[in-house]
């Protein structure tokens, strides 16, 4: 812990419902108690998450193809 009194963080994943906006300040006050914070950290450390699948071996992307003989550009696909 860095000892900061307040921490501001932004995320598109933060809960924005009215109930959560009302409860988050209370939750922040509760977690300022060292014993409760330690319990919460311990519980979060025990959470099991499913491993994310690995990246694809191949992917495709859209490209614009132009031949040197013509000025015409055609849509195409690029494989990597």
Backbone as JSON Lines, residues from 0, in Angstrom:
{"i":0,"aa":"X","n":[0.84,-1.18,0.0],"ca":[0.0,0.0,0.0],"c":[0.89,1.24,0.0]}
{"i":1,"aa":"X","n":[0.46,2.26,-0.72],"ca":[1.28,3.46,-0.82],"c":[0.93,4.52,0.21]}
{"i":2,"aa":"X","n":[-0.1,4.31,1.0],"ca":[-0.46,5.25,2.05],"c":[-1.25,6.45,1.58]}
{"i":3,"aa":"X","n":[-1.71,6.44,0.33],"ca":[-2.5,7.56,-0.18],"c":[-3.86,7.61,0.51]}
{"i":4,"aa":"X","n":[-4.34,8.82,0.81],"ca":[-5.65,8.95,1.44],"c":[-6.77,8.66,0.47]}
{"i":5,"aa":"X","n":[-6.62,9.1,-0.77],"ca":[-7.64,8.88,-1.79],"c":[-6.97,8.48,-3.09]}
{"i":6,"aa":"X","n":[-7.62,7.61,-3.82],"ca":[-7.12,7.18,-5.12],"c":[-8.26,7.33,-6.1]}
{"i":7,"aa":"X","n":[-7.99,7.98,-7.21],"ca":[-9.0,8.13,-8.26],"c":[-8.58,7.27,-9.43]}
{"i":8,"aa":"X","n":[-9.5,6.43,-9.87],"ca":[-9.23,5.57,-11.02],"c":[-10.44,5.62,-11.94]}
{"i":9,"aa":"X","n":[-10.18,5.59,-13.23],"ca":[-11.28,5.59,-14.19],"c":[-11.19,4.34,-15.03]}
{"i":10,"aa":"X","n":[-12.33,3.82,-15.39],"ca":[-12.39,2.63,-16.22],"c":[-13.76,2.55,-16.86]}
{"i":11,"aa":"X","n":[-13.81,2.06,-18.07],"ca":[-15.09,1.83,-18.73],"c":[-15.8,0.66,-18.07]}
{"i":12,"aa":"X","n":[-15.08,-0.12,-17.28],"ca":[-15.66,-1.29,-16.63],"c":[-16.16,-0.99,-15.22]}
{"i":13,"aa":"X","n":[-16.0,0.23,-14.76],"ca":[-16.46,0.58,-13.42],"c":[-17.98,0.57,-13.37]}
{"i":14,"aa":"X","n":[-18.56,0.06,-12.27],"ca":[-20.02,0.04,-12.16],"c":[-20.58,1.46,-12.09]}
{"i":15,"aa":"X","n":[-21.63,1.72,-12.86],"ca":[-22.19,3.08,-12.91],"c":[-23.64,3.13,-12.49]}
{"i":16,"aa":"X","n":[-24.21,2.04,-12.02],"ca":[-25.59,2.06,-11.56],"c":[-25.75,2.91,-10.32]}
{"i":17,"aa":"X","n":[-26.95,3.41,-10.09],"ca":[-27.22,4.29,-8.94],"c":[-26.91,3.59,-7.63]}
{"i":18,"aa":"X","n":[-27.28,2.33,-7.51],"ca":[-27.02,1.59,-6.27],"c":[-25.52,1.47,-6.02]}
{"i":19,"aa":"X","n":[-24.76,1.13,-7.05],"ca":[-23.32,0.99,-6.87],"c":[-22.65,2.32,-6.57]}
{"i":20,"aa":"X","n":[-23.12,3.39,-7.21],"ca":[-22.55,4.72,-6.9],"c":[-22.81,5.09,-5.45]}
{"i":21,"aa":"X","n":[-23.91,4.63,-4.89],"ca":[-24.21,4.91,-3.49],"c":[-23.39,4.03,-2.55]}
{"i":22,"aa":"X","n":[-23.12,2.78,-2.96],"ca":[-22.43,1.84,-2.08],"c":[-20.91,1.94,-2.14]}
{"i":23,"aa":"X","n":[-20.34,2.4,-3.24],"ca":[-18.89,2.42,-3.37],"c":[-18.18,3.31,-2.34]}
{"i":24,"aa":"X","n":[-18.7,4.5,-2.0],"ca":[-18.02,5.27,-0.95],"c":[-18.01,4.54,0.4]}
{"i":25,"aa":"X","n":[-19.11,3.86,0.72],"ca":[-19.17,3.09,1.96],"c":[-18.16,1.94,1.91]}
{"i":26,"aa":"X","n":[-18.09,1.26,0.79],"ca":[-17.15,0.17,0.63],"c":[-15.71,0.68,0.76]}
{"i":27,"aa":"X","n":[-15.45,1.86,0.2],"ca":[-14.12,2.46,0.34],"c":[-13.76,2.74,1.79]}
{"i":28,"aa":"X","n":[-14.74,3.23,2.56],"ca":[-14.49,3.48,4.0],"c":[-14.23,2.18,4.75]}
{"i":29,"aa":"X","n":[-15.01,1.14,4.42],"ca":[-14.81,-0.15,5.08],"c":[-13.44,-0.73,4.77]}
{"i":30,"aa":"X","n":[-13.0,-0.58,3.52],"ca":[-11.7,-1.13,3.14],"c":[-10.53,-0.3,3.67]}
{"i":31,"aa":"X","n":[-10.8,0.84,4.25],"ca":[-9.72,1.62,4.87],"c":[-9.33,1.03,6.22]}
{"i":32,"aa":"X","n":[-10.15,0.12,6.76],"ca":[-9.81,-0.58,8.0],"c":[-8.84,-1.71,7.62]}
{"i":33,"aa":"X","n":[-7.64,-1.68,8.2],"ca":[-6.61,-2.66,7.78],"c":[-7.05,-4.12,7.86]}
{"i":34,"aa":"X","n":[-7.78,-4.5,8.9],"ca":[-8.2,-5.9,9.03],"c":[-9.16,-6.29,7.92]}
{"i":35,"aa":"X","n":[-10.11,-5.42,7.59],"ca":[-11.06,-5.72,6.52],"c":[-10.38,-5.71,5.16]}
{"i":36,"aa":"X","n":[-9.44,-4.79,4.98],"ca":[-8.7,-4.74,3.72],"c":[-7.89,-6.02,3.53]}
{"i":37,"aa":"X","n":[-7.23,-6.49,4.6],"ca":[-6.46,-7.73,4.53],"c":[-7.35,-8.92,4.2]}
{"i":38,"aa":"X","n":[-8.54,-8.97,4.8],"ca":[-9.49,-10.04,4.51],"c":[-9.92,-10.01,3.05]}
{"i":39,"aa":"X","n":[-10.2,-8.81,2.54],"ca":[-10.63,-8.67,1.14],"c":[-9.51,-9.08,0.19]}
{"i":40,"aa":"X","n":[-8.28,-8.69,0.49],"ca":[-7.14,-9.06,-0.36],"c":[-6.95,-10.57,-0.33]}
{"i":41,"aa":"X","n":[-7.08,-11.18,0.84],"ca":[-6.94,-12.63,0.96],"c":[-8.02,-13.35,0.15]}
{"i":42,"aa":"X","n":[-9.26,-12.88,0.26],"ca":[-10.36,-13.52,-0.49],"c":[-10.17,-13.36,-1.99]}
{"i":43,"aa":"X","n":[-9.76,-12.17,-2.43],"ca":[-9.53,-11.96,-3.86],"c":[-8.36,-12.81,-4.37]}
{"i":44,"aa":"X","n":[-7.38,-13.03,-3.51],"ca":[-6.24,-13.86,-3.9],"c":[-6.61,-15.32,-4.08]}
{"i":45,"aa":"X","n":[-7.7,-15.75,-3.47],"ca":[-8.13,-17.15,-3.59],"c":[-9.08,-17.39,-4.75]}
{"i":46,"aa":"X","n":[-9.49,-16.35,-5.45],"ca":[-10.43,-16.49,-6.56],"c":[-9.76,-17.24,-7.7]}
{"i":47,"aa":"X","n":[-10.44,-18.25,-8.21],"ca":[-9.93,-19.01,-9.35],"c":[-10.58,-18.47,-10.61]}
{"i":48,"aa":"X","n":[-9.78,-18.18,-11.6],"ca":[-10.3,-17.68,-12.88],"c":[-9.93,-18.65,-13.98]}
{"i":49,"aa":"X","n":[-10.77,-18.71,-14.99],"ca":[-10.5,-19.6,-16.12],"c":[-9.45,-18.94,-17.02]}
{"i":50,"aa":"X","n":[-8.5,-19.74,-17.46],"ca":[-7.44,-19.21,-18.32],"c":[-8.03,-18.75,-19.66]}
{"i":51,"aa":"X","n":[-7.51,-17.66,-20.15],"ca":[-7.95,-17.14,-21.45],"c":[-7.39,-18.02,-22.56]}
{"i":52,"aa":"X","n":[-8.13,-18.18,-23.63],"ca":[-7.6,-18.98,-24.74],"c":[-6.4,-18.28,-25.37]}
{"i":53,"aa":"X","n":[-5.52,-19.06,-25.93],"ca":[-4.33,-18.5,-26.59],"c":[-4.7,-17.76,-27.86]}
{"i":54,"aa":"X","n":[-3.76,-17.0,-28.39],"ca":[-4.04,-16.27,-29.63],"c":[-4.23,-17.23,-30.81]}
{"i":55,"aa":"X","n":[-4.93,-16.77,-31.8],"ca":[-5.14,-17.59,-33.0],"c":[-3.82,-17.81,-33.73]}
{"i":56,"aa":"X","n":[-3.71,-18.95,-34.39],"ca":[-2.5,-19.19,-35.18],"c":[-2.5,-18.33,-36.43]}
{"i":57,"aa":"X","n":[-3.68,-18.09,-36.98],"ca":[-3.8,-17.31,-38.21],"c":[-4.88,-16.25,-38.02]}
{"i":58,"aa":"X","n":[-4.72,-15.12,-38.67],"ca":[-5.76,-14.1,-38.67],"c":[-5.83,-13.48,-40.06]}
{"i":59,"aa":"X","n":[-6.91,-12.83,-40.34],"ca":[-7.13,-12.2,-41.63],"c":[-7.44,-10.73,-41.43]}
{"i":60,"aa":"X","n":[-7.04,-9.91,-42.37],"ca":[-7.33,-8.49,-42.32],"c":[-7.68,-7.96,-43.69]}
{"i":61,"aa":"X","n":[-8.5,-6.93,-43.74],"ca":[-8.89,-6.34,-45.03],"c":[-7.8,-5.41,-45.51]}
{"i":62,"aa":"X","n":[-7.52,-5.45,-46.81],"ca":[-6.53,-4.57,-47.41],"c":[-7.07,-4.04,-48.73]}
{"i":63,"aa":"X","n":[-6.43,-3.01,-49.25],"ca":[-6.74,-2.51,-50.59],"c":[-5.57,-2.89,-51.48]}
{"i":64,"aa":"X","n":[-5.85,-3.63,-52.55],"ca":[-4.82,-4.14,-53.45],"c":[-4.79,-3.28,-54.7]}
{"i":65,"aa":"X","n":[-3.61,-2.84,-55.09],"ca":[-3.48,-2.12,-56.36],"c":[-2.31,-2.74,-57.13]}
{"i":66,"aa":"X","n":[-2.58,-3.08,-58.36],"ca":[-1.55,-3.67,-59.22],"c":[-0.72,-2.56,-59.83]}
{"i":67,"aa":"X","n":[0.53,-2.83,-60.09],"ca":[1.41,-1.8,-60.65],"c":[0.99,-1.41,-62.07]}
{"i":68,"aa":"X","n":[0.31,-2.32,-62.8],"ca":[-0.09,-2.02,-64.16],"c":[-1.36,-1.17,-64.24]}
{"i":69,"aa":"X","n":[-2.12,-1.15,-63.15],"ca":[-3.38,-0.4,-63.23],"c":[-3.53,0.47,-62.0]}
{"i":70,"aa":"X","n":[-4.28,1.5,-62.17],"ca":[-4.55,2.41,-61.06],"c":[-5.76,1.95,-60.26]}
{"i":71,"aa":"X","n":[-6.38,0.87,-60.69],"ca":[-7.57,0.38,-60.02],"c":[-7.19,-0.3,-58.71]}
{"i":72,"aa":"X","n":[-7.91,0.04,-57.65],"ca":[-7.69,-0.6,-56.36],"c":[-8.84,-1.54,-56.08]}
{"i":73,"aa":"X","n":[-8.52,-2.7,-55.6],"ca":[-9.54,-3.71,-55.31],"c":[-9.42,-4.12,-53.85]}
{"i":74,"aa":"X","n":[-10.55,-4.38,-53.21],"ca":[-10.46,-4.87,-51.84],"c":[-9.95,-6.3,-51.82]}
{"i":75,"aa":"X","n":[-9.27,-6.66,-50.78],"ca":[-8.73,-8.01,-50.66],"c":[-8.57,-8.39,-49.2]}
{"i":76,"aa":"X","n":[-8.06,-9.57,-48.99],"ca":[-7.83,-10.09,-47.64],"c":[-6.36,-10.43,-47.5]}
{"i":77,"aa":"X","n":[-5.83,-10.15,-46.35],"ca":[-4.43,-10.45,-46.05],"c":[-4.41,-11.49,-44.94]}
{"i":78,"aa":"X","n":[-3.66,-12.55,-45.13],"ca":[-3.54,-13.56,-44.09],"c":[-2.2,-13.47,-43.39]}
{"i":79,"aa":"X","n":[-2.22,-13.61,-42.08],"ca":[-0.98,-13.57,-41.32],"c":[-0.88,-14.78,-40.41]}
